[in-house]
Amino acid sequence: MQIQVEKLTAEEKQQRGVDSWPIWERGVSRFDWYYDETEECLLLEGEVEVETESGTVHIAAGDFVTFPRGLSCVWDIRKPVRKHYNFR
């Protein structure tokens, strides 16, 4: 299971309706997480290291990230996070 990290153009953001998605915030912390649904998110602020069985993925403000359903990981939030998110 791969985490996808990409940059969206303003047009792609608008097409996906990202600005209307809910916002989630969390301070510096470390916790286990399991995705029972696929999540798409756009980091507005912050920095995170997401640890999976296949390695560590660095995510920072401006990244559009897709977490696949069934993924187990550890979130290590290095700088407080604020993100738009959507489950599908």
N, CA, C and O atoms as a GROMACS GRO file, in nm:
protein
  352
    1MET      N    1   0.084  -0.119   0.000
    1MET     CA    2   0.000   0.000   0.000
    1MET      C    3   0.088   0.124   0.000
    1MET      O    4   0.174   0.142   0.086
    2GLN      N    5   0.064   0.206  -0.096
    2GLN     CA    6   0.147   0.325  -0.114
    2GLN      C    7   0.071   0.452  -0.078
    2GLN      O    8  -0.047   0.467  -0.110
    3ILE      N    9   0.140   0.542  -0.011
    3ILE     CA   10   0.088   0.677   0.012
    3ILE      C   11   0.129   0.760  -0.109
    3ILE      O   12   0.246   0.760  -0.147
    4GLN      N   13   0.034   0.830  -0.170
    4GLN     CA   14   0.065   0.916  -0.284
    4GLN      C   15   0.073   1.060  -0.237
    4GLN      O   16  -0.016   1.109  -0.168
    5VAL      N   17   0.182   1.128  -0.276
    5VAL     CA   18   0.200   1.269  -0.244
    5VAL      C   19   0.219   1.343  -0.375
    5VAL      O   20   0.305   1.307  -0.456
    6GLU      N   21   0.139   1.448  -0.395
    6GLU     CA   22   0.150   1.526  -0.518
    6GLU      C   23   0.117   1.672  -0.489
    6GLU      O   24   0.070   1.707  -0.381
    7LYS      N   25   0.143   1.756  -0.589
    7LYS     CA   26   0.106   1.896  -0.581
    7LYS      C   27  -0.009   1.917  -0.677
    7LYS      O   28  -0.004   1.871  -0.792
    8LEU      N   29  -0.113   1.986  -0.633
    8LEU     CA   30  -0.227   2.015  -0.719
    8LEU      C   31  -0.217   2.157  -0.772
    8LEU      O   32  -0.171   2.247  -0.703
    9THR      N   33  -0.261   2.175  -0.897
    9THR     CA   34  -0.274   2.310  -0.950
    9THR      C   35  -0.401   2.371  -0.890
    9THR      O   36  -0.484   2.300  -0.834
   10ALA      N   37  -0.414   2.501  -0.902
   10ALA     CA   38  -0.535   2.568  -0.853
   10ALA      C   39  -0.659   2.511  -0.921
   10ALA      O   40  -0.763   2.496  -0.858
   11GLU      N   41  -0.647   2.479  -1.049
   11GLU     CA   42  -0.760   2.423  -1.124
   11GLU      C   43  -0.797   2.284  -1.069
   11GLU      O   44  -0.915   2.254  -1.053
   12GLU      N   45  -0.698   2.200  -1.042
   12GLU     CA   46  -0.725   2.067  -0.987
   12GLU      C   47  -0.791   2.077  -0.849
   12GLU      O   48  -0.883   2.001  -0.818
   13LYS      N   49  -0.743   2.171  -0.767
   13LYS     CA   50  -0.804   2.192  -0.635
   13LYS      C   51  -0.952   2.227  -0.650
   13LYS      O   52  -1.037   2.175  -0.578
   14GLN      N   53  -0.980   2.317  -0.743
   14GLN     CA   54  -1.117   2.361  -0.765
   14GLN      C   55  -1.204   2.247  -0.817
   14GLN      O   56  -1.317   2.230  -0.772
   15GLN      N   57  -1.152   2.167  -0.911
   15GLN     CA   58  -1.227   2.055  -0.966
   15GLN      C   59  -1.264   1.953  -0.860
   15GLN      O   60  -1.372   1.894  -0.865
   16ARG      N   61  -1.176   1.931  -0.766
   16ARG     CA   62  -1.201   1.834  -0.658
   16ARG      C   63  -1.286   1.892  -0.545
   16ARG      O   64  -1.336   1.818  -0.461
   17GLY      N   65  -1.301   2.024  -0.542
   17GLY     CA   66  -1.380   2.089  -0.436
   17GLY      C   67  -1.310   2.091  -0.302
   17GLY      O   68  -1.375   2.093  -0.198
   18VAL      N   69  -1.176   2.091  -0.304
   18VAL     CA   70  -1.097   2.079  -0.180
   18VAL      C   71  -1.133   2.187  -0.078
   18VAL      O   72  -1.139   2.158   0.042
   19ASP      N   73  -1.155   2.310  -0.122
   19ASP     CA   74  -1.182   2.419  -0.028
   19ASP      C   75  -1.311   2.400   0.052
   19ASP      O   76  -1.331   2.466   0.154
   20SER      N   77  -1.400   2.311   0.005
   20SER     CA   78  -1.526   2.288   0.078
   20SER      C   79  -1.515   2.169   0.174
   20SER      O   80  -1.608   2.142   0.249
   21TRP      N   81  -1.402   2.098   0.172
   21TRP     CA   82  -1.384   1.984   0.262
   21TRP      C   83  -1.365   2.032   0.405
   21TRP      O   84  -1.320   2.144   0.427
   22PRO      N   85  -1.398   1.948   0.504
   22PRO     CA   86  -1.375   1.984   0.645
   22PRO      C   87  -1.226   2.005   0.673
   22PRO      O   88  -1.140   1.962   0.597
   23ILE      N   89  -1.199   2.072   0.784
   23ILE     CA   90  -1.061   2.097   0.826
   23ILE      C   91  -1.035   2.021   0.956
   23ILE      O   92  -1.119   2.017   1.046
   24TRP      N   93  -0.917   1.961   0.965
   24TRP     CA   94  -0.871   1.891   1.084
   24TRP      C   95  -0.741   1.955   1.130
   24TRP      O   96  -0.655   1.987   1.047
   25GLU      N   97  -0.726   1.973   1.260
   25GLU     CA   98  -0.605   2.034   1.316
   25GLU      C   99  -0.553   1.948   1.430
   25GLU      O  100  -0.630   1.886   1.504
   26ARG      N  101  -0.420   1.944   1.442
   26ARG     CA  102  -0.359   1.870   1.553
   26ARG      C  103  -0.220   1.927   1.579
   26ARG      O  104  -0.147   1.960   1.486
   27GLY      N  105  -0.186   1.937   1.707
   27GLY     CA  106  -0.055   1.988   1.747
   27GLY      C  107   0.051   1.880   1.734
   27GLY      O  108   0.024   1.767   1.693
   28VAL      N  109   0.172   1.916   1.771
   28VAL     CA  110   0.284   1.823   1.768
   28VAL      C  111   0.248   1.702   1.854
   28VAL      O  112   0.214   1.715   1.971
   29SER      N  113   0.257   1.583   1.793
   29SER     CA  114   0.221   1.460   1.862
   29SER      C  115   0.264   1.340   1.779
   29SER      O  116   0.310   1.354   1.665
   30ARG      N  117   0.247   1.222   1.836
   30ARG     CA  118   0.280   1.097   1.768
   30ARG      C  119   0.172   0.996   1.804
   30ARG      O  120   0.141   0.977   1.922
   31PHE      N  121   0.115   0.930   1.702
   31PHE     CA  122   0.007   0.835   1.729
   31PHE      C  123  -0.005   0.733   1.616
   31PHE      O  124   0.032   0.759   1.502
   32ASP      N  125  -0.059   0.615   1.651
   32ASP     CA  126  -0.089   0.511   1.552
   32ASP      C  127  -0.219   0.546   1.482
   32ASP      O  128  -0.309   0.605   1.542
   33TRP      N  129  -0.229   0.508   1.353
   33TRP     CA  130  -0.352   0.532   1.279
   33TRP      C  131  -0.377   0.420   1.180
   33TRP      O  132  -0.284   0.362   1.124
   34TYR      N  133  -0.505   0.389   1.159
   34TYR     CA  134  -0.546   0.289   1.061
   34TYR      C  135  -0.653   0.351   0.972
   34TYR      O  136  -0.748   0.412   1.023
   35TYR      N  137  -0.639   0.338   0.841
   35TYR     CA  138  -0.735   0.393   0.746
   35TYR      C  139  -0.835   0.286   0.704
   35TYR      O  140  -0.800   0.195   0.629
   36ASP      N  141  -0.960   0.297   0.752
   36ASP     CA  142  -1.062   0.202   0.710
   36ASP      C  143  -1.134   0.251   0.585
   36ASP      O  144  -1.221   0.182   0.531
   37GLU      N  145  -1.098   0.371   0.540
   37GLU     CA  146  -1.145   0.427   0.413
   37GLU      C  147  -1.026   0.499   0.350
   37GLU      O  148  -0.930   0.535   0.419
   38THR      N  149  -1.032   0.520   0.218
   38THR     CA  150  -0.929   0.600   0.151
   38THR      C  151  -0.949   0.745   0.191
   38THR      O  152  -1.061   0.796   0.187
   39GLU      N  153  -0.841   0.812   0.229
   39GLU     CA  154  -0.848   0.955   0.264
   39GLU      C  155  -0.763   1.034   0.167
   39GLU      O  156  -0.650   0.997   0.135
   40GLU      N  157  -0.820   1.145   0.120
   40GLU     CA  158  -0.746   1.245   0.045
   40GLU      C  159  -0.737   1.368   0.134
   40GLU      O  160  -0.835   1.404   0.201
   41CYS      N  161  -0.621   1.433   0.136
   41CYS     CA  162  -0.610   1.554   0.217
   41CYS      C  163  -0.511   1.651   0.154
   41CYS      O  164  -0.422   1.612   0.079
   42LEU      N  165  -0.530   1.777   0.186
   42LEU     CA  166  -0.438   1.883   0.143
   42LEU      C  167  -0.386   1.951   0.269
   42LEU      O  168  -0.462   2.012   0.344
   43LEU      N  169  -0.256   1.939   0.293
   43LEU     CA  170  -0.196   2.004   0.410
   43LEU      C  171  -0.187   2.154   0.386
   43LEU      O  172  -0.122   2.200   0.292
   44LEU      N  173  -0.253   2.229   0.471
   44LEU     CA  174  -0.250   2.375   0.463
   44LEU      C  175  -0.133   2.429   0.544
   44LEU      O  176  -0.071   2.529   0.507
   45GLU      N  177  -0.103   2.362   0.655
   45GLU     CA  178   0.007   2.402   0.743
   45GLU      C  179   0.065   2.276   0.805
   45GLU      O  180  -0.004   2.174   0.819
   46GLY      N  181   0.193   2.283   0.841
   46GLY     CA  182   0.252   2.176   0.919
   46GLY      C  183   0.350   2.088   0.846
   46GLY      O  184   0.381   2.108   0.728
   47GLU      N  185   0.399   1.989   0.922
   47GLU     CA  186   0.497   1.894   0.873
   47GLU      C  187   0.478   1.762   0.947
   47GLU      O  188   0.467   1.760   1.070
   48VAL      N  189   0.475   1.652   0.872
   48VAL     CA  190   0.448   1.520   0.929
   48VAL      C  191   0.541   1.416   0.867
   48VAL      O  192   0.572   1.421   0.748
   49GLU      N  193   0.586   1.322   0.950
   49GLU     CA  194   0.652   1.201   0.902
   49GLU      C  195   0.551   1.089   0.925
   49GLU      O  196   0.508   1.066   1.038
   50VAL      N  197   0.513   1.020   0.818
   50VAL     CA  198   0.420   0.908   0.830
   50VAL      C  199   0.500   0.779   0.809
   50VAL      O  200   0.557   0.756   0.703
   51GLU      N  201   0.503   0.696   0.913
   51GLU     CA  202   0.581   0.573   0.911
   51GLU      C  203   0.491   0.456   0.876
   51GLU      O  204   0.387   0.434   0.939
   52THR      N  205   0.532   0.379   0.772
   52THR     CA  206   0.458   0.260   0.731
   52THR      C  207   0.555   0.142   0.727
   52THR      O  208   0.675   0.159   0.748
   53GLU      N  209   0.502   0.023   0.701
   53GLU     CA  210   0.587  -0.095   0.689
   53GLU      C  211   0.692  -0.078   0.580
   53GLU      O  212   0.802  -0.133   0.591
   54SER      N  213   0.659  -0.003   0.475
   54SER     CA  214   0.750   0.010   0.361
   54SER      C  215   0.839   0.134   0.369
   54SER      O  216   0.913   0.162   0.274
   55GLY      N  217   0.834   0.209   0.479
   55GLY     CA  218   0.922   0.326   0.492
   55GLY      C  219   0.849   0.447   0.547
   55GLY      O  220   0.734   0.440   0.587
   56THR      N  221   0.921   0.559   0.546
   56THR     CA  222   0.868   0.684   0.600
   56THR      C  223   0.842   0.782   0.487
   56THR      O  224   0.925   0.798   0.397
   57VAL      N  225   0.727   0.849   0.493
   57VAL     CA  226   0.690   0.949   0.393
   57VAL      C  227   0.683   1.084   0.463
   57VAL      O  228   0.617   1.099   0.565
   58HIS      N  229   0.754   1.184   0.406
   58HIS     CA  230   0.752   1.320   0.459
   58HIS      C  231   0.642   1.398   0.389
   58HIS      O  232   0.633   1.397   0.266
   59ILE      N  233   0.558   1.465   0.468
   59ILE     CA  234   0.448   1.545   0.414
   59ILE      C  235   0.460   1.685   0.473
   59ILE      O  236   0.484   1.702   0.593
   60ALA      N  237   0.442   1.786   0.387
   60ALA     CA  238   0.453   1.924   0.433
   60ALA      C  239   0.342   2.009   0.370
   60ALA      O  240   0.272   1.964   0.278
   61ALA      N  241   0.327   2.130   0.421
   61ALA     CA  242   0.225   2.223   0.371
   61ALA      C  243   0.233   2.231   0.218
   61ALA      O  244   0.341   2.242   0.160
   62GLY      N  245   0.115   2.225   0.155
   62GLY     CA  246   0.108   2.230   0.009
   62GLY      C  247   0.096   2.095  -0.057
   62GLY      O  248   0.064   2.087  -0.176
   63ASP      N  249   0.121   1.988   0.019
   63ASP     CA  250   0.113   1.852  -0.037
   63ASP      C  251  -0.032   1.803  -0.038
   63ASP      O  252  -0.106   1.822   0.058
   64PHE      N  253  -0.070   1.738  -0.148
   64PHE     CA  254  -0.198   1.668  -0.159
   64PHE      C  255  -0.165   1.521  -0.143
   64PHE      O  256  -0.085   1.466  -0.219
   65VAL      N  257  -0.227   1.456  -0.045
   65VAL     CA  258  -0.188   1.320  -0.008
   65VAL      C  259  -0.308   1.227  -0.014
   65VAL      O  260  -0.418   1.262   0.029
   66THR      N  261  -0.286   1.107  -0.068
   66THR     CA  262  -0.388   1.003  -0.068
   66THR      C  263  -0.337   0.886   0.015
   66THR      O  264  -0.232   0.828  -0.014
   67PHE      N  265  -0.412   0.854   0.119
   67PHE     CA  266  -0.382   0.740   0.206
   67PHE      C  267  -0.477   0.627   0.168
   67PHE      O  268  -0.598   0.645   0.175
   68PRO      N  269  -0.425   0.509   0.128
   68PRO     CA  270  -0.513   0.401   0.084
   68PRO      C  271  -0.587   0.332   0.199
   68PRO      O  272  -0.538   0.325   0.311
   69ARG      N  273  -0.705   0.284   0.168
   69ARG     CA  274  -0.783   0.207   0.264
   69ARG      C  275  -0.702   0.084   0.307
   69ARG      O  276  -0.640   0.018   0.224
   70GLY      N  277  -0.703   0.056   0.437
   70GLY     CA  278  -0.632  -0.060   0.488
   70GLY      C  279  -0.491  -0.031   0.536
   70GLY      O  280  -0.422  -0.122   0.583
   71LEU      N  281  -0.446   0.094   0.524
   71LEU     CA  282  -0.311   0.131   0.565
   71LEU      C  283  -0.301   0.147   0.716
   71LEU      O  284  -0.383   0.217   0.777
   72SER      N  285  -0.202   0.083   0.776
   72SER     CA  286  -0.166   0.105   0.917
   72SER      C  287  -0.039   0.188   0.918
   72SER      O  288   0.054   0.160   0.841
   73CYS      N  289  -0.033   0.290   1.002
   73CYS     CA  290   0.084   0.376   1.004
   73CYS      C  291   0.097   0.446   1.139
   73CYS      O  292   0.012   0.433   1.227
   74VAL      N  293   0.206   0.520   1.153
   74VAL     CA  294   0.228   0.604   1.270
   74VAL      C  295   0.246   0.747   1.218
   74VAL      O  296   0.331   0.773   1.133
   75TRP      N  297   0.166   0.837   1.271
   75TRP     CA  298   0.181   0.979   1.239
   75TRP      C  299   0.273   1.041   1.342
   75TRP      O  300   0.252   1.028   1.463
   76ASP      N  301   0.377   1.108   1.294
   76ASP     CA  302   0.469   1.183   1.381
   76ASP      C  303   0.463   1.328   1.335
   76ASP      O  304   0.534   1.368   1.242
   77ILE      N  305   0.378   1.407   1.403
   77ILE     CA  306   0.357   1.546   1.364
   77ILE      C  307   0.470   1.630   1.422
   77ILE      O  308   0.484   1.642   1.544
   78ARG      N  309   0.550   1.688   1.333
   78ARG     CA  310   0.668   1.766   1.373
   78ARG      C  311   0.635   1.914   1.392
   78ARG      O  312   0.690   1.981   1.480
   79LYS      N  313   0.542   1.966   1.308
   79LYS     CA  314   0.494   2.104   1.319
   79LYS      C  315   0.342   2.096   1.311
   79LYS      O  316   0.290   2.022   1.228
   80PRO      N  317   0.270   2.172   1.394
   80PRO     CA  318   0.124   2.162   1.400
   80PRO      C  319   0.059   2.158   1.260
   80PRO      O  320   0.096   2.233   1.170
   81VAL      N  321  -0.039   2.068   1.247
   81VAL     CA  322  -0.102   2.040   1.119
   81VAL      C  323  -0.241   2.101   1.111
   81VAL      O  324  -0.317   2.102   1.208
   82ARG      N  325  -0.270   2.152   0.993
   82ARG     CA  326  -0.404   2.198   0.957
   82ARG      C  327  -0.425   2.148   0.815
   82ARG      O  328  -0.346   2.179   0.726
   83LYS      N  329  -0.533   2.072   0.793
   83LYS     CA  330  -0.554   2.013   0.661
   83LYS      C  331  -0.700   2.005   0.625
   83LYS      O  332  -0.787   1.993   0.712
   84HIS      N  333  -0.728   2.012   0.493
   84HIS     CA  334  -0.859   1.975   0.440
   84HIS      C  335  -0.854   1.824   0.420
   84HIS      O  336  -0.751   1.770   0.381
   85TYR      N  337  -0.966   1.755   0.447
   85TYR     CA  338  -0.967   1.610   0.426
   85TYR      C  339  -1.100   1.563   0.371
   85TYR      O  340  -1.204   1.627   0.388
   86ASN      N  341  -1.094   1.448   0.304
   86ASN     CA  342  -1.213   1.387   0.244
   86ASN      C  343  -1.194   1.236   0.242
   86ASN      O  344  -1.091   1.186   0.198
   87PHE      N  345  -1.296   1.164   0.291
   87PHE     CA  346  -1.292   1.017   0.285
   87PHE      C  347  -1.376   0.970   0.168
   87PHE      O  348  -1.482   1.026   0.138
   88ARG      N  349  -1.327   0.866   0.101
   88ARG     CA  350  -1.405   0.811  -0.012
   88ARG      C  351  -1.394   0.660  -0.014
   88ARG      O  352  -1.452   0.595  -0.100
   0.00000   0.00000   0.00000
